[in-house]
Amino acid sequence: MKALFSNFNQSNIIGLLLNVTIAVTLCLAINGVIFGLGWDSTDTSNPVWFAPQGYFIPVVWIILFAFIGIARFLLNASGEVANNTKKLLVFLLVFCLAYPIYTIGLSSEIIGFFGNLATIALTIFVITRTWQFSKLATTLLVPIVAWVCFATLIVMAEIGWI
């Protein structure tokens, strides 16, 4: 197990594959839970014309999780000085894993709205911490902000705020 974690923190192809594989596998697992619980069904009581098709959403999240894995890998080159920022990236990954729970599972648009704001704020905070170590890693996190901002617009439309 210790060897796995040491490879996880290496700046080589094994480190890259481990970071991306773990992030994407976790995303696939949570998507399996979503489909298993039937949370993937869409509520048509208040459809939003610009909301994407249901199958598109998990594809986007898989890509975003891969980006988080790559961003964490890129920080491996900075050595131990980036350890706290790598922990923040893991925290962001876990927070994003919980995203379906507070946006779909709790069945409240208001909770989803504030959950989206929290995800955006956390991602921006992680971006500011990542910037000093890797501009590319920072760039890979920006799409999370864009995607969740878009999701927030959908939630606002569902609530009737726009």
N, C-alpha and C positions, 0 to 999 in steps of 0.2 A: 504494500500500500504506500509505503514511504517513497518507493521508486516511482510510482505513478505521479505523486505530487511533485517530486523533483523534476520529472519530465514535463509536467504541467507548467512549470516555471522556466523552462528552457527556451532559448531563442533559436530553435531549429525546427525542422519540418514536423518532428514528433510533437513538439510543444504546440505548434499551430494546429495540427490535426486533433490533439487532445482538447484544446480550448474550444475549437469550433464544434467538434463532435459532442462534447458534453453539453454545450449550450443548445445545440440543435436537438439533441436527444431529449433534453428536458422540455423543450418547446413541443416536440412531437408527443411526449407523454401527457402534457397538460391539454393538448388538443385532443388526445384520445379520451381524456376525462370529459372534456366538453361535449364530444360527440356521444360518449357513453351515457351522459346524464341528459342528453337531448337539448342542451343549451344552444345548439347550433340552429335550431328552428327559429325562423324570423317571425316577429310579431307584426302583423300587417294592420293593426288597429290604427296606427298613425305612421304610414310609410313616408320616408324621406326620399325625395327623388334623386338626390346625389349620393345616397348610401350605396356602397359597392355590394355586389353579390356575395352571399355567404361564403362560398368557396374561396373567394379572393382574400379574405381576411386572414385565415391561417397561413396562407402562402406569404403574405407580407410579414407576419410575425416570425415565421421561420427565417426569412432573410434578415430581419432585425436582430434576432438572436444570434445568427451567424456573425453579424457585424459586432455584437457585444463580445463574442468569443475572439474574433480577430483583434478587436481593440485591446482586450486583456493580453493577448499574445504579444502585441506590439510593445506593451509596457514591460515585457520581460527583458527587453534590450536595455532598459534603464537600470536594471539591477535592483538591489534592496531598497533604494531610495523611493521607488515607486510602489512598494508593497501596500501602503495604505490606500493608494489610488486603485490598485488592483482589487483590494477588498471592497472599495466602493463600487467597482464594476460588478463584482459578484453580488453585492447588495442590490444593485440596479437590476441585475438578471433575476434575482429572487422576487423583487418587487414587481417586475414585469410578468413573472410566472403567476403572481396573484391577480393580475389585471382582470382575467375573466371572472374571478370571484366577485370583485366589487363592481364590475360593469354589467355582468349578466346574472351571476348567481344570486345576488342580493335583490334582484328585480326592482331596483329603484334607479330611475334616471338621475335623481339628485345625488345619490351616493356615487353613481358612475361619473357624474360631472365633477364632483370634488375629488374623486379618485384620479380622474384624468388630470386635473390641475396638480395634484400631488406628483403624478408621474412626470409631468412636464417640468415641474420645479426640481425634482430629484435629478432628472436627466440633465438639466441645465447646470445644476451644481456639479454633477460628475464631469460634465464637459469642461467646466472651469478648472477642475482639479487635474484633468487629463492633459489639458493644453500644454503645460510646462514639460511634459515628457514626450508627447507624440502628437503632432498636428494631424497626421493621418488617422490616428485612433480617435481624435476629437471629431474629425470629419465623418467617421463611421457612426458616431452617436447622434449626429444632427437629424438623420431621417426619423429617429424615434420621436423627437420633438415634433417634426412635421406631421407624422402619422397620427400621433395622439392629439395634436391640435385639430386635425381633420376629423378625428373621431369625436372630439369635443363639439365641433360644429354640428355633427349629426345628432349628438345628445341634446344640444340646445334646440335643434329643430324638432326633435321628438317631444321635448318639454313644451314647445310653443314659444320659446324666447326669440326665435328668428323665423 
